[in-house]
Amino acid sequence: MTTRRPVKGRHFLVGVIGSPADLEIAARMKQPPDLFELRLDCLWPILGKLERELAVLNAPKIITARDPREGGANGLTLARRSELLSRFLPHAKYLDVELRSARAFKPLLAQARKRNVGVVLSLHDFKSTPSSRSLRARAQAAKKLGADIFKVATRTNEPSDLARLIALLTDKSLGLPVAAMGMGRLGTISRPLLGAYGSALNYASLAKSQVEGQLPLDVLRSALAPARGQR
């Protein structure tokens, strides 16, 4: 693995809303996470209900409408995804689009910056964890495209996969906050581990995990409490 020490500091918890059940739980939470992620590609059949519930979601929102090539639901086209993101942009604290989609969404990213909405450029690899060189190159590309955070979610079946993500998180030369998380055999252990090493955003499930390895919100909150300096 690695001998580097975890990075101390604030670690943001993100509760993922990707189903009607998630939305119901989020709407009545007395102790919400730091942020909610609205998976618009999953929620598009209930957008009216989502809009009615926005006022009672007592945390800032990340909005995303995932590319089908990176795990997006319902096979949404680029145009449909752009429409959804534009519709919910006024309610967003952060806009998350895939690094591969950044140029296609250039007008949308410009809108986000005008509204002072942060930009998360993301990479989702369900088959492997790319090499350290590839991860670094993609983080640098995200920075050049104006990302405020680079998010990477990869399959972590081996300790060496986790080591590469830790190396990315602790690479001070990037000059860009990184959110990292694992999926697969070591996905569960990756979430608190990478949070302790400084992952800017740490995603957790509300009703049901969206991907293999994603922890329930209360479990991840407890696991990260020492690193977060729990309030």
DAMOCOR-V322395 format. One record per pair of residues at least 6 apart in sequence whose ideal C-beta (glycine too) atoms are under 7 Angstrom apart, sorted by sequence separation. I is the first residue (numbers start at 0). J is the second residue. D is the distance in Angstrom with one decimal. If there is no record, write none. Layout:
{{I	J	D} {I	J	D}}
//
This chain:
{{15	21	6.8} {16	22	5.5} {65	71	3.3} {88	94	6.6} {155	161	5.4} {42	49	5.4} {67	74	5.2} {101	108	6.8} {111	118	5.7} {153	160	6.7} {194	201	4.5} {67	75	6.9} {96	104	5.0} {141	149	4.2} {181	189	3.0} {16	25	5.3} {168	177	5.3} {180	189	6.2} {204	213	5.0} {25	35	5.9} {84	94	6.5} {108	118	5.9} {167	177	5.7} {180	190	6.1} {203	213	6.6} {204	214	6.9} {14	25	6.2} {64	75	6.3} {138	149	4.7} {153	164	6.9} {168	179	5.5} {190	201	6.5} {202	213	6.5} {203	214	5.5} {204	215	5.4} {205	216	6.1} {167	179	6.2} {181	193	7.0} {203	215	6.2} {204	216	6.7} {180	193	6.1} {203	216	4.1} {179	193	4.8} {122	137	5.7} {164	179	4.5} {64	80	4.0} {151	167	7.0} {203	219	4.3} {14	31	6.8} {94	111	4.6} {134	151	6.5} {164	181	6.7} {14	32	4.1} {180	198	6.8} {201	219	6.2} {13	32	5.9} {16	35	5.5} {64	83	4.6} {101	120	5.6} {179	198	5.1} {12	32	4.0} {13	33	6.9} {16	36	6.5} {64	84	5.4} {161	181	6.4} {178	198	5.2} {12	33	5.0} {13	34	4.7} {14	35	5.2} {15	36	4.9} {16	37	5.4} {17	38	3.9} {35	56	5.5} {120	141	4.0} {160	181	6.8} {177	198	7.0} {178	199	4.5} {11	33	4.3} {16	38	6.5} {62	84	6.0} {85	107	6.3} {88	110	6.2} {94	116	5.3} {98	120	4.7} {177	199	6.2} {178	200	3.8} {180	202	6.1} {190	212	6.7} {201	223	6.4} {11	34	6.0} {13	36	5.2} {15	38	6.4} {18	41	6.4} {35	58	5.1} {37	60	5.5} {39	62	6.2} {81	104	6.5} {84	107	5.9} {88	111	6.4} {93	116	6.5} {98	121	6.4} {176	199	4.1} {189	212	6.4} {17	41	4.1} {34	58	5.7} {37	61	6.9} {39	63	6.6} {40	64	4.6} {92	116	6.7} {93	117	4.3} {94	118	5.7} {95	119	4.1} {96	120	6.6} {97	121	5.5} {98	122	5.4} {120	144	6.2} {129	153	6.9} {161	185	5.9} {190	214	5.1} {17	42	6.9} {33	58	6.5} {34	59	5.3} {35	60	5.3} {36	61	4.4} {37	62	5.0} {38	63	6.3} {39	64	4.2} {40	65	4.8} {62	87	4.8} {91	116	5.1} {92	117	6.5} {94	119	6.9} {97	122	7.0} {128	153	4.0} {160	185	6.9} {168	193	6.5} {186	211	5.4} {187	212	5.0} {19	45	5.7} {26	52	5.1} {31	57	5.0} {32	58	6.0} {34	60	6.8} {62	88	6.9} {77	103	5.9} {81	107	5.9} {88	114	6.5} {93	119	5.3} {95	121	5.6} {120	146	4.0} {127	153	6.7} {128	154	6.4} {149	175	5.6} {151	177	7.0} {155	181	3.2} {186	212	1.7} {22	49	6.4} {31	58	4.3} {34	61	5.6} {36	63	6.5} {38	65	6.9} {118	145	6.0} {119	146	6.7} {127	154	5.5} {128	155	5.9} {155	182	6.6} {156	183	4.8} {169	196	6.2} {187	214	6.4} {69	97	5.4} {88	116	6.4} {118	146	5.4} {119	147	6.8} {126	154	5.8} {148	176	4.8} {149	177	5.2} {150	178	4.2} {151	179	5.2} {152	180	4.9} {153	181	6.4} {154	182	5.3} {155	183	5.4} {156	184	4.4} {161	189	5.8} {165	193	7.0} {168	196	4.8} {169	197	6.7} {182	210	5.1} {183	211	5.9} {191	219	6.6} {26	55	5.0} {62	91	4.5} {118	147	5.2} {119	148	4.6} {120	149	5.8} {121	150	4.0} {122	151	4.8} {123	152	4.8} {124	153	4.5} {125	154	5.9} {134	163	6.3} {138	167	6.6} {146	175	6.6} {153	182	6.9} {154	183	4.2} {156	185	6.3} {164	193	5.9} {168	197	5.0} {182	211	5.3} {183	212	6.3} {190	219	5.8} {194	223	4.7} {22	52	5.9} {26	56	6.4} {43	73	6.4} {60	90	5.7} {61	91	6.9} {117	147	4.3} {124	154	6.4} {148	178	5.7} {152	182	6.3} {155	185	4.4} {168	198	6.1} {182	212	4.8} {25	56	5.6} {40	71	4.6} {41	72	4.5} {60	91	5.4} {61	92	6.6} {66	97	4.9} {117	148	6.9} {119	150	5.3} {155	186	5.9} {161	192	6.7} {165	196	5.1} {181	212	5.8} {191	222	3.7} {195	226	4.6} {40	72	4.7} {60	92	5.8} {61	93	4.3} {62	94	5.8} {63	95	3.9} {128	160	3.9} {131	163	5.0} {135	167	6.8} {142	174	6.8} {191	223	5.8} {194	226	6.1} {40	73	5.8} {59	92	3.6} {62	95	7.0} {66	99	6.8} {134	167	4.9} {142	175	4.6} {61	95	5.5} {66	100	5.7} {141	175	6.9} {155	189	5.1} {40	75	5.3} {128	163	5.4} {131	166	5.6} {135	170	6.8} {138	173	5.3} {128	164	6.6} {53	90	5.5} {108	145	6.6} {138	175	6.1} {98	137	6.0} {138	177	6.5} {40	80	6.9} {43	83	6.3} {98	140	6.5} {98	141	5.6} {101	144	4.8} {39	83	4.4} {39	84	6.9} {13	61	6.5} {39	87	6.4} {37	87	6.6} {150	200	6.4} {148	199	5.3} {148	200	6.6} {70	123	5.4} {69	123	4.0} {70	125	6.5} {95	150	6.8} {125	182	6.6} {34	92	6.6} {61	119	6.8} {0	158	5.2} {0	161	6.6} {1	162	5.2} {0	162	5.1} {3	165	6.6} {6	169	6.4} {1	165	5.3} {1	166	7.0} {3	169	5.3} {36	202	6.7} {32	203	7.0} {25	205	6.0} {24	205	4.6} {24	206	5.6} {10	194	5.0} {21	205	4.4} {32	216	6.0} {21	206	4.9} {20	206	3.8} {13	200	5.3} {15	202	5.6} {20	207	7.0} {10	198	6.7} {11	199	6.5} {13	201	6.4} {15	203	6.9} {18	206	6.2} {8	197	6.5} {11	200	5.4} {12	201	5.6} {13	202	4.7} {14	203	5.9} {15	204	6.0} {16	205	6.6} {18	207	6.9} {5	195	4.0} {6	196	5.7} {11	201	6.6} {13	203	6.9} {15	205	6.6} {5	196	4.9} {6	197	3.3} {10	201	5.8} {12	203	6.3} {14	205	5.3} {17	209	5.3} {15	209	5.6} {14	216	5.2} {12	216	6.9} {12	219	6.6} {12	220	6.0} {10	223	5.5} {10	226	5.6} {10	227	4.9} {9	227	6.7} {7	226	7.0} {5	226	6.6}}
//
